[in-house]
Amino acid sequence: MSLPTADDARAPLCDALAQYAARHPERRDCADAVRRFVRSTPDCFLRRNAAGHITASALLLNPAGDKALLTLHRKLGRWLQLGGHADGEPCPLRTALREAEEESGITGCQPLSRNIFDVDIHDIPARPGEPAHKHYDIRYLLQAPHEGFRSSAESLALAWWDIDTLCRRSELFDEAVRRLACLWQARSGAS
């Protein structure tokens, strides 16, 4: 039995990105850019790649699906969806689940779909000991079993926000958070 190669570990993500692009032609350019990055970067799942790396995040919904849990990110000072670095994990969904549970303290979160919900490429500014780089973020839709949470050291605060508020109050939230919430609102009919 042979061990998987780096290409084998990247192939499922490339396939998932192609499927996402076929379902969302309006996001094809971004999905294709992430796929090119994954194909051309054997260490794309590791932070040591100073130019950029794969991250995964999730719009974590409450059981009713009408609120999302956001973190006031300690380093960036903005309300964002839960997520983080792959740290060598080639399955972004596993990364999104791990990060959602670590950052919220909520165990038992479940994906509403195994399909990619959204993709994004964003710049991370330089900080001491870390050059500016890109995050190639793979995003999923997760549901929490309850609304109780425990803030982690990565957050200044956590809060449940109404989906409608996230869609309407663009001045309070990162554009990517607004897009995720509006995508969910359109899909679920929540308002």
N, C-alpha and C positions, 0 to 999 in steps of 0.2 A: 504494500500500500504506500503510495507516495504522498508526501505532504503537499498541501496547497501552495501554489506560488503566489507572489504578490499580485500578479494579474488576476488569479482566481479569486482572491479576496476582494478585489475591486470590481469584478464583473457583475455581481448582483446589484451593486449600487448603480453602475452604468445602465443596466437593464431597467431598474426602477426609475431612473431619471428619464430614459427614453419613453417609458410608459406614461410618466407624468407629463412630458412634453406633448405626447399624442392626445392626452385628455385635456390639456390646457394650452392650446396653441398661442394664446396671448402671453404666456410665460416661457415659450420655447427658447428664446434667445438666452435667458438666464439659465434655464435647465441645460442647454447645450454648452454654455460656458463652464458650468460646474462639471459636466461630464468630460469636457476636454481637459480640465484641471485634474480630475481623478485619473483619467487614462494616462496622462503625461507625468504624473507625480507618484512614484512608487511609495513614498512615505507620506501620502496625503492625509492619513489618519493620525499623524503624530505632530505634536506641537513643535518639535525640533525643526520642522520645515519653516524657516523664518519668513518665507514669502507669503505663506498662508497654509491653512489646513481645514479639514472637515470638522464642522461642529454640528450639533443636532439640538433642536429645541421643540417645544410643544405648546400649543394653546391648550392649557389644562382647564377643562370645564368642570363645573359642579355637577352633581347628579341630575339636576333639572335641565342642564345645558343652557341656562340663561346668564351665567356668570363665568368669567375666566379669572384664574389666579395669576397675578402678576407680581414680580419682584421689583423693588426699588434697588437697582443694582449698585452695590457698594462702590465699585471702581468707576462705573460710567455715570452714576447719578441720574439714571433714567428709569422709568417704568418699562419693563421688558417682560416677554414671555420667559418661562423657565427653560434653561438649557445650558449646554457647555461643550467642552472639548471631547472628541472621540477617544483620545488617549490610547490609540492603538486598536480600538474596537471597530471592526469593519462594518458592523450593522448599525446604521444611524438610529433605527427604531429602538434598539436596546440602549443606545446612548441617551436618547430622549427620555425613555422610561427611567433610567438610572438617575439622570439629572433632575427630573421632576420630583422624584421621591426624595433625593438628597436635599434639594433646595426647599421643599415644602414640608418634609417630615411626614407626608401622607404615603402610607403603603397601600398596595393593592390598586394602583392606577392602572387603567386598561386602555389600549388603543381602540378608538372607534373604527379604525380601518388600519390595515397594514400598509396601505398606499401612502405615498408622500402627499402631504396636504399642501405644501408650499416650498419654494426654494428661494434663497436670497444670497447675494454676495455683498458683504459690507466691509468697509475699512475700519480697522481698529487702530487708534492713534498710538504712537510711540509712548512708552512709559519707561521709567528707570529700569534698565536690565532687559528691556523688550522692545525690539524695533517695531515700527509700524508694519502692519501685515493685513491680510484679508482673511475673513471667515467665510467659508463656503457652507452656508447653513442649510441643513435638510430639516424640514419642519413637519410635525405630525399633529394629529388631533387626539388628545387623551382625555379620559374622564376619570375624575376622582370618585371614590366611593362615599365621601362625606365632605363637609366644608371645614372641618377642623384642620389646623396647620400649625407648624412650628417653624419659625424663621431660622435660617442657617447663617453662618458667619459671612456668606457671600452677599447677604441682603441687608439693606438698611431697614426694610420693611417688606411685608407681604400683605396683599389685600385682594379680596374678590371684587371684581368690577363688572357691572352690568354690560352685557354685549352691546346693547344699544348705546350706552355711554361711550364705550370704546370706539364705536363707529362714528359717533357725532362729534366728539371732543378732540379733534385732531391736534389742538394746541397742547394737550396734556400728554400725548403718547407718541412714541416713535411711529413713523409711517408704517413700518413693518407690522407692528402690533395692530394698528388700525386695519391694515389689509387682512390680517388673519381673522380678526373679529368680523369684518364685513363679509369675508368668504364664508365663515360659519353661519352668519345671519342669513345670507342668501341661500345657503344649502339647507338650513334647518327651518327657515321661515320664522325664526325667533326675532322678536322685536319688542 
